[in-house]
Amino acid sequence: MLVGVINEYLKSNRRLVIPSFGAFVVKGDGDIIFSELLKGDDGVLRALLMEQGASEIVAAAAIDRFIFEVRHDLQESGSCFVVNLGTFSRNAEGVLTFEKVKPEQIVIPAAAAEPVEPVTPAEPVKPVEPIVVPTPTAPPVRPEAKPAPRTARSARKSSGGLLMWIVGVVIAGALLALGYGLYCMWNSPERDLDEQMDAQRIPMIQIPTTTSDNSDIN
């Protein structure tokens, strides 16, 4: 693609720079020479490659590859022939020269006739069987227990309260009876009589007895 772009551009223009390598210059008689003095990148060649559909990176890579191949052949054999463009070589003084390709050297790429493969009839397309997705069944709904009527709940509540009240009355009566019995036992007349008798008892006074000595009697 790069050689084709160069040839097409030089048909209507007088100069085309190969960045960091040199420039093709068209003389008045139509002959093309190459100069290493003009190597500053003016962006023309890259723009021409990008117009052909190459990205900026691909265009820069194509230019670098062209320069590398020419310099490699010059170093190995002293000349480099570029198909459909011309021959680069160095003279005795080491100056790079260029000779345009001769008409008889132009290679026209022949379109390769590719064998046409017979078209085989397509196999009938089998109908796609529909995928049956089972419908999810909802779990059975259990009937909720109905709340008991308010009258029944009120009756149970009132009967329970009455029973608790009766139990409380019985316990209170038993405690009162027990307290009263203890009180009666504590304040009974027999207990008072025993206390009075204990108070009236006079303790017995023991008088000590003395024995007289016979000698005192005498």
VOKOLBA-327583 format. One record per atom (N, C-alpha, C): residue in three letters; x, y, z. Coordinates in pm, whole numbers, padded with zeros to 5 digits, always signed. Layout:
<sites>
ALAXYZ...
</sites>
This chain:
<sites>
MET+00083-00121+00000MET+00000+00000+00000MET+00086+00126+00000LEU+00202+00121+00071LEU+00287+00238+00079LEU+00344+00276-00059VAL+00390+00179-00138VAL+00447+00207-00270VAL+00340+00264-00362GLY+00222+00211-00358GLY+00114+00264-00440GLY+00080+00407-00405VAL+00080+00440-00276VAL+00051+00578-00233VAL+00160+00672-00282ILE+00288+00629-00276ILE+00399+00714-00322ILE+00387+00741-00472ASN+00365+00636-00552ASN+00354+00653-00698ASN+00237+00743-00735GLU+00124+00724-00668GLU+00006+00803-00701GLU+00025+00950-00664TYR+00091+00975-00552TYR+00110+01113-00508TYR+00209+01186-00599LEU+00315+01117-00644LEU+00417+01183-00726LEU+00369+01210-00870LYS+00256+01155-00907LYS+00201+01186-01040LYS+00155+01331-01052SER+00116+01390-00940SER+00063+01527-00945SER+00134+01621-00849ASN+00239+01576-00785ASN+00310+01660-00690ASN+00460+01647-00715ARG+00535+01748-00671ARG+00678+01754-00701ARG+00766+01695-00592ARG+00708+01673-00471ARG+00796+01626-00362ARG+00714+01547-00259LEU+00779+01443-00205LEU+00716+01363-00097LEU+00826+01320-00001VAL+00810+01358+00124VAL+00911+01332+00226VAL+00883+01199+00294ILE+00988+01116+00308ILE+00985+00997+00394ILE+01049+01037+00526PRO+00972+01048+00634PRO+01026+01102+00759PRO+01151+01028+00805SER+01252+01104+00846SER+01378+01054+00899SER+01456+00971+00799PHE+01427+00984+00669PHE+01498+00907+00569PHE+01539+00991+00448GLY+01448+01067+00389GLY+01480+01149+00272GLY+01352+01186+00199ALA+01366+01237+00079ALA+01250+01284+00004ALA+01265+01249-00143PHE+01151+01213-00206PHE+01145+01194-00350PHE+01117+01330-00415VAL+01196+01364-00513VAL+01181+01493-00583VAL+01162+01464-00732VAL+01058+01523-00793VAL+01028+01506-00935VAL+01094+01620-01013LYS+01179+01585-01104LYS+01247+01685-01187LYS+01154+01734-01299GLY+01201+01834-01375GLY+01120+01890-01482GLY+01089+01793-01592ASP+01179+01700-01619ASP+01156+01603-01725ASP+01076+01482-01679GLY+01030+01485-01551GLY+00951+01374-01500GLY+01033+01268-01430ASP+01164+01282-01434ASP+01248+01185-01366ASP+01239+01210-01214ILE+01264+01104-01137ILE+01253+01114-00990ILE+01390+01087-00930ILE+01431+01176-00844ILE+01555+01158-00769ILE+01522+01150-00620PHE+01621+01108-00542PHE+01601+01095-00397PHE+01708+01177-00327SER+01666+01256-00227SER+01758+01342-00154SER+01748+01310-00005GLU+01864+01288+00057GLU+01868+01263+00201GLU+01867+01394+00281LEU+01875+01508+00213LEU+01878+01636+00284LEU+01740+01674+00337LEU+01636+01633+00269LEU+01499+01666+00310LEU+01440+01544+00382LYS+01447+01545+00514LYS+01396+01432+00592LYS+01307+01474+00708GLY+01277+01604+00715GLY+01186+01648+00822GLY+01044+01601+00796ASP+00976+01552+00899ASP+00840+01497+00884ASP+00740+01611+00869ASP+00678+01619+00750ASP+00574+01718+00728ASP+00434+01659+00743GLY+00425+01528+00773GLY+00296+01463+00799GLY+00217+01428+00675VAL+00271+01455+00555VAL+00195+01430+00432VAL+00179+01281+00408LEU+00289+01206+00417LEU+00283+01064+00388LEU+00193+00991+00488ARG+00201+01026+00614ARG+00115+00963+00714ARG-00031+00993+00686ALA-00060+01117+00646ALA-00198+01154+00616ALA-00250+01079+00494LEU-00164+01057+00394LEU-00208+00982+00275LEU-00242+00838+00311LEU-00163+00776+00399LEU-00192+00639+00442LEU-00321+00632+00524MET-00345+00733+00606MET-00467+00735+00687MET-00590+00755+00599GLU-00574+00827+00486GLU-00686+00841+00393GLU-00722+00708+00328GLN-00628+00616+00321GLN-00654+00484+00264GLN-00718+00388+00367GLY-00741+00438+00487GLY-00808+00358+00589GLY-00719+00311+00702ALA-00589+00342+00698ALA-00500+00299+00806ALA-00511+00394+00924SER-00495+00339+01044SER-00491+00424+01162SER-00357+00495+01170GLU-00345+00590+01259GLU-00220+00665+01272GLU-00106+00574+01315ILE-00134+00479+01402ILE-00030+00387+01448ILE+00013+00295+01335VAL-00084+00244+01258VAL-00051+00154+01147VAL+00026+00228+01039ALA-00011+00354+01012ALA+00060+00433+00912ALA+00205+00457+00953ALA+00228+00493+01079ALA+00364+00516+01127ALA+00445+00386+01122ALA+00381+00273+01153ALA+00451+00145+01149ALA+00490+00108+01006ALA+00403+00137+00908ALA+00435+00106+00768ALA+00555+00188+00718ILE+00561+00315+00758ILE+00674+00399+00719ILE+00804+00349+00780ASP+00800+00315+00909ASP+00922+00264+00975ASP+00969+00132+00913ARG+00874+00048+00875ARG+00913-00079+00814ARG+00978-00057+00678PHE+00925+00037+00599PHE+00984+00067+00469PHE+01127+00116+00484ILE+01150+00206+00578ILE+01285+00259+00601ILE+01379+00149+00647PHE+01332+00063+00738PHE+01417-00044+00790PHE+01459-00140+00679GLU+01366-00181+00593GLU+01399-00277+00487GLU+01499-00219+00386VAL+01481-00089+00350VAL+01573-00027+00255VAL+01714-00019+00315ARG+01725+00027+00438ARG+01856+00040+00501ARG+01920-00096+00522HIS+01842-00196+00555HIS+01897-00330+00576HIS+01957-00384+00446ASP+01883-00370+00335ASP+01937-00419+00208ASP+02059-00339+00162LEU+02058-00208+00187LEU+02174-00127+00152LEU+02298-00171+00229GLN+02277-00205+00354GLN+02391-00247+00436GLN+02440-00386+00396GLU+02350-00472+00357GLU+02389-00609+00324GLU+02449-00620+00182SER+02382-00558+00085SER+02424-00576-00055SER+02461-00446-00126GLY+02441-00333-00064GLY+02475-00206-00126GLY+02365-00148-00213SER+02256-00221-00232SER+02142-00171-00310SER+02014-00236-00261CYS+01903-00170-00294CYS+01772-00221-00252CYS+01673-00193-00363PHE+01611-00299-00415PHE+01512-00283-00519PHE+01373-00291-00456VAL+01294-00187-00475VAL+01156-00182-00425VAL+01065-00203-00544VAL+00984-00305-00537VAL+00897-00342-00648VAL+00804-00226-00683ASN+00797-00198-00814ASN+00709-00095-00870ASN+00746+00047-00826LEU+00866+00062-00763LEU+00910+00196-00725LEU+01046+00228-00784GLY+01148+00151-00756GLY+01281+00176-00810GLY+01387+00113-00725THR+01513+00151-00754THR+01628+00091-00686THR+01706+00199-00612PHE+01732+00171-00481PHE+01818+00257-00400PHE+01957+00196-00401SER+02057+00285-00409SER+02197+00238-00405SER+02285+00353-00360ARG+02407+00320-00323ARG+02503+00422-00282ARG+02619+00422-00383ASN+02661+00544-00423ASN+02772+00555-00518ASN+02905+00545-00446ALA+03010+00571-00516ALA+03145+00559-00458ALA+03166+00657-00345GLU+03101+00771-00349GLU+03115+00870-00240GLU+03021+00842-00122GLY+02941+00736-00130GLY+02848+00703-00020GLY+02719+00778-00025VAL+02693+00849-00136VAL+02568+00924-00147VAL+02459+00830-00194LEU+02340+00840-00130LEU+02228+00755-00166LEU+02164+00806-00295THR+02153+00718-00391THR+02091+00753-00518THR+01968+00667-00541PHE+01883+00713-00634PHE+01759+00641-00662PHE+01739+00637-00813GLU+01702+00521-00863GLU+01672+00504-01005GLU+01529+00453-01018LYS+01449+00529-01089LYS+01308+00494-01102LYS+01295+00362-01176VAL+01194+00286-01140VAL+01171+00157-01202VAL+01138+00176-01350LYS+01186+00086-01429LYS+01159+00092-01572LYS+01022+00031-01602PRO+00961+00073-01710PRO+00827+00019-01741PRO+00824-00132-01750GLU+00928-00192-01804GLU+00928-00338-01816GLU+00947-00408-01681GLN+00986-00330-01577GLN+01005-00390-01444GLN+00879-00379-01357ILE+00782-00309-01409ILE+00659-00293-01330ILE+00585-00426-01324VAL+00550-00466-01206VAL+00479-00592-01184VAL+00333-00561-01157ILE+00248-00616-01245ILE+00104-00599-01227ILE+00051-00724-01158PRO+00006-00712-01039PRO-00044-00832-00970PRO-00166-00887-01039ALA-00157-01012-01076ALA-00271-01077-01142ALA-00368-01126-01036ALA-00493-01107-01069ALA-00596-01152-00974ALA-00601-01303-00976ALA-00575-01362-00867ALA-00574-01508-00860ALA-00717-01559-00870ALA-00734-01646-00969ALA-00868-01703-00988ALA-00888-01816-00890GLU-00969-01791-00795GLU-00996-01891-00692GLU-01107-01983-00740PRO-01091-02113-00724PRO-01197-02206-00766PRO-01323-02183-00685VAL-01430-02184-00757VAL-01558-02162-00691VAL-01610-02296-00643GLU-01630-02304-00518GLU-01680-02428-00461GLU-01829-02442-00491PRO-01869-02562-00526PRO-02012-02583-00552PRO-02094-02560-00427VAL-02204-02499-00452VAL-02292-02468-00339VAL-02377-02590-00309THR-02361-02640-00193THR-02440-02756-00151THR-02571-02708-00092PRO-02677-02779-00125PRO-02806-02736-00069PRO-02805-02745+00082ALA-02864-02648+00136ALA-02868-02645+00283ALA-02963-02750+00334GLU-02925-02805+00446GLU-03010-02905+00508GLU-03136-02839+00563PRO-03246-02910+00552PRO-03370-02850+00607PRO-03356-02825+00756VAL-03404-02713+00790VAL-03397-02675+00931VAL-03507-02745+01008LYS-03464-02815+01112LYS-03562-02884+01194LYS-03635-02783+01282PRO-03765-02798+01289PRO-03838-02704+01376PRO-03798-02721+01521VAL-03786-02613+01583VAL-03746-02614+01724VAL-03867-02645+01809GLU-03854-02750+01887GLU-03964-02786+01974GLU-03976-02685+02088PRO-04099-02645+02113PRO-04115-02547+02222PRO-04083-02608+02357ILE-04022-02532+02437ILE-03987-02576+02572ILE-04104-02548+02665VAL-04154-02653+02723VAL-04269-02640+02812VAL-04218-02622+02953VAL-04249-02511+03009VAL-04209-02481+03146VAL-04325-02511+03238PRO-04310-02605+03332PRO-04422-02636+03421PRO-04463-02515+03503THR-04595-02499+03510THR-04647-02386+03587THR-04637-02416+03735PRO-04572-02332+03811PRO-04560-02359+03956PRO-04697-02356+04023THR-04721-02457+04106THR-04847-02464+04180THR-04829-02404+04318ALA-04928-02328+04356ALA-04921-02264+04487ALA-04950-02365+04596PRO-04884-02357+04712PRO-04910-02451+04822PRO-05052-02433+04873PRO-05112-02542+04922PRO-05250-02530+04972PRO-05257-02434+05089VAL-05364-02358+05088VAL-05385-02257+05193VAL-05460-02321+05308ARG-05398-02321+05423ARG-05464-02377+05541ARG-05564-02276+05597PRO-05684-02325+05633PRO-05782-02230+05690PRO-05735-02181+05825GLU-05744-02055+05844GLU-05703-01996+05971GLU-05811-02020+06076ALA-05767-02046+06198ALA-05861-02068+06308ALA-05929-01938+06342LYS-06062-01944+06345LYS-06137-01823+06377LYS-06125-01792+06525PRO-06108-01668+06557PRO-06101-01632+06701PRO-06232-01661+06771ALA-06223-01700+06894ALA-06342-01730+06972ALA-06427-01606+06988PRO-06557-01623+06996PRO-06643-01505+07016PRO-06606-01430+07142ARG-06634-01300+07137ARG-06597-01215+07251ARG-06673-01254+07376THR-06798-01300+07361THR-06877-01335+07479THR-06818-01454+07551ALA-06769-01557+07469ALA-06709-01675+07532ALA-06581-01637+07605ARG-06498-01552+07539ARG-06375-01511+07606ARG-06405-01432+07733SER-06508-01347+07728SER-06545-01269+07848SER-06593-01359+07959ALA-06669-01468+07919ALA-06720-01558+08021ALA-06605-01633+08088ARG-06508-01682+08003ARG-06394-01753+08062ARG-06313-01660+08154LYS-06298-01533+08108LYS-06221-01439+08189LYS-06290-01412+08322SER-06425-01396+08321SER-06498-01366+08444SER-06500-01486+08538SER-06512-01610+08479SER-06511-01729+08565SER-06375-01747+08631GLY-06267-01720+08554GLY-06134-01731+08614GLY-06114-01630+08725GLY-06165-01509+08707GLY-06151-01407+08812GLY-06231-01442+08936LEU-06349-01500+08916LEU-06432-01540+09031LEU-06364-01650+09110LEU-06304-01747+09038LEU-06237-01856+09107LEU-06120-01804+09189MET-06044-01713+09133MET-05931-01656+09207MET-05980-01579+09330TRP-06094-01514+09317TRP-06148-01437+09430TRP-06191-01530+09542ILE-06255-01646+09505ILE-06298-01742+09606ILE-06178-01800+09679VAL-06075-01837+09603VAL-05954-01892+09665VAL-05893-01791+09760GLY-05892-01665+09721GLY-05835-01562+09808GLY-05916-01546+09936VAL-06048-01554+09924VAL-06132-01541+10045VAL-06109-01657+10140VAL-06098-01779+10082VAL-06075-01897+10167VAL-05942-01886+10240ILE-05839-01846+10168ILE-05707-01833+10232ILE-05710-01727+10342ALA-05777-01615+10314ALA-05784-01508+10414ALA-05861-01555+10537GLY-05972-01633+10517GLY-06047-01684+10632GLY-05965-01779+10715ALA-05887-01865+10646ALA-05804-01960+10720ALA-05698-01888+10802LEU-05637-01783+10744LEU-05536-01708+10820LEU-05598-01637+10939LEU-05721-01583+10920LEU-05787-01516+11033LEU-05820-01616+11144ALA-05869-01736+11106ALA-05902-01836+11207ALA-05778-01880+11284LEU-05669-01900+11213LEU-05545-01941+11278LEU-05497-01832+11373GLY-05506-01707+11331GLY-05463-01600+11420GLY-05550-01587+11544TYR-05678-01607+11521TYR-05768-01598+11636TYR-05742-01711+11734GLY-05716-01832+11686GLY-05687-01943+11775GLY-05561-01920+11856LEU-05461-01868+11791LEU-05338-01838+11865LEU-05362-01731+11971TYR-05443-01636+11937TYR-05472-01528+12033TYR-05545-01583+12155CYS-05642-01671+12128CYS-05716-01728+12240CYS-05627-01814+12329MET-05540-01891+12269MET-05451-01973+12349MET-05360-01886+12435TRP-05320-01777+12382TRP-05227-01690+12457TRP-05297-01619+12572ASN-05421-01584+12557ASN-05496-01509+12659ASN-05599-01597+12731SER-05579-01727+12746SER-05675-01816+12815SER-05670-01792+12965PRO-05785-01816+13046PRO-05787-01796+13193PRO-05694-01891+13266GLU-05677-02012+13215GLU-05589-02107+13283GLU-05447-02056+13287ARG-05406-01993+13185ARG-05269-01941+13182ARG-05256-01829+13281ASP-05363-01744+13293ASP-05357-01635+13392ASP-05351-01689+13536LEU-05430-01799+13563LEU-05429-01857+13698LEU-05294-01913+13732ASP-05233-01979+13643ASP-05099-02035+13670ASP-05001-01923+13699GLU-05012-01811+13626GLU-04920-01702+13652GLU-04943-01642+13791GLN-05076-01635+13836GLN-05105-01580+13969GLN-05050-01671+14080MET-05067-01801+14061MET-05018-01893+14163MET-04867-01887+14173ASP-04802-01875+14062ASP-04656-01865+14067ASP-04613-01739+14140ALA-04695-01634+14129ALA-04659-01508+14194ALA-04683-01515+14343GLN-04786-01597+14392GLN-04819-01602+14535GLN-04733-01702+14612ARG-04664-01781+14546ARG-04581-01878+14616ARG-04472-01806+14695ILE-04458-01845+14828ILE-04358-01784+14916ILE-04241-01878+14922PRO-04134-01831+14891PRO-04019-01921+14896PRO-03988-01964+15039MET-03952-02085+15063MET-03920-02139+15195MET-03781-02094+15232ILE-03778-02042+15359ILE-03651-01992+15409ILE-03593-02099+15501GLN-03481-02143+15469GLN-03413-02244+15552GLN-03327-02175+15654ILE-03356-02207+15787ILE-03282-02146+15897ILE-03167-02240+15929PRO-03052-02188+15928PRO-02940-02276+15957PRO-02939-02320+16102THR-02912-02444+16132THR-02907-02499+16267THR-02763-02502+16312THR-02745-02468+16444THR-02610-02467+16498THR-02603-02569+16610THR-02500-02638+16620THR-02476-02737+16727THR-02391-02674+16834SER-02440-02690+16956SER-02365-02632+17067SER-02260-02730+17114ASP-02153-02675+17150ASP-02044-02756+17200ASP-02070-02792+17346ASN-02047-02914+17383ASN-02069-02959+17519ASN-01990-02878+17618SER-01886-02830+17573SER-01802-02756+17666SER-01865-02624+17701ASP-01947-02567+17608ASP-02012-02441+17641ASP-02123-02464+17740ILE-02195-02578+17736ILE-02304-02605+17827ILE-02249-02616+17966ASN-02148-02682+17976ASN-02091-02696+18105ASN-02033-02566+18151
</sites>
